[in-house]
Amino acid sequence: MRRKFIVFVLLGLVLIFMLTAFLNRINENEDSVNVPLGTEETTPNLDPTPPSSLQRYNENLEFPTTGATGYTSIALDLKTFGNTDSRTIKTFKAGTAFEILAEQGDWWFIKNADSTGWIQHTYCLINLPDVIPSIIYDNTNTYSSKYMSSGKSIPNITGKSLYSSKSFNKRLGKEEFIVPVLYSMSKKIFLAQQEALADGNSLIIHEGYRPYPVQQSVVSELTKLANKDSEVKAGISAEPWGVNWFIATSVSNHQMGYAIDASLAKIHATTEIVIGEYVGIEITDYTEYEMPTKIHELSVAAVAFTAPVKSTIPMAWKNSVIAETMNEPAIKLQTYATNAGLSPLASEWWHFNDLDAMKATMEKSSDGNYFLIDSYSTSPSN
């Protein structure tokens, strides 16, 4: 009799469990039906919680340098060990591409198709999309140059592809622009992007390293146009400005690796990306803010300050007066950049320099007389 009682009790518990599960299933279905379309939260989640097996990279970039592509900015010795006294394996010419395998102090352990060894990263460029993929990259000079002057097209420049700098990036799993800057500058760009992301914004980088022959082509064609068109000439030479403020007639900071041209965007949507054991974000939908002019408008219409500012003194811009043409998005962009330690160029609202990188490489700076088309980018776990 006692055994039958226990069996009945167990059967009763099973029935109660099954009934409870059935009612919960019904409630779940009712809940899903009652959620109106279009009421989901639309603000992009810029800091999603990564899966337990992954983590955020909590250093001074979004992803590790290991697996990223680097480039020599000048001729550099490849060493057997990470010090200047070790044996030189070979000398890389300026513009040599390689994969970064490890970092120790001021040195990278690297490899490319020909060699493996140690190299001083002070004089090396790093491909920004490899280490800060949340930034929007749009190097217009590589497919349809936006250069204009006083709103007028520059013959043989405007709308032209001025050089090639895009390839399939294995690390990111997609076609992406090659956008190199000196390694030390990349850390400041990271800080600027983090502040922008916190506001729901993102940098748009239109150019980092620019080959010297491209620079000279723009100078040549703009000079020809100005000699024929008085309005264009006035736009690049009206006091207190001069042509060199809008397109350097000699080697520029872009060739030396410590300059970027950037704009700003409002983020609408992001997606999670995984590189090796780390997780980050990629922006999938955005709107570029309206800026004082279109990018690469070479004239006084694009000035950030009312007068020239010594571009080699880091804090000189702080005593300057913002131009009336500067709008809120341009000022916000400037704030992100300067808070990160970059210096604005007085004549172009989009241009920012890293004068610490300039100082560190002053004795052996790049002439920019090379093109960067090779990519060794891969996962940090490879």
PyMOL commands that set and color helices and strands:
alter all, ss='L'
color gray80, all
select helices_A, chain A and resi 2-33+121-123+128-131+140-142+183-198+212-228+230-237+243-245+253-256+300-302+316-319+328-339+355-360+362-364
alter helices_A, ss='H'
color red, helices_A
select strands_A, chain A and resi 69-72+76-79+88-92+97-104+107-111+116-120+124-127+136-137+148-149+152-153+166-169+174-177+180-182+201-207+259-275+278-288+343-345+348-353
alter strands_A, ss='S'
color yellow, strands_A
deselect
rebuild
show_as cartoon
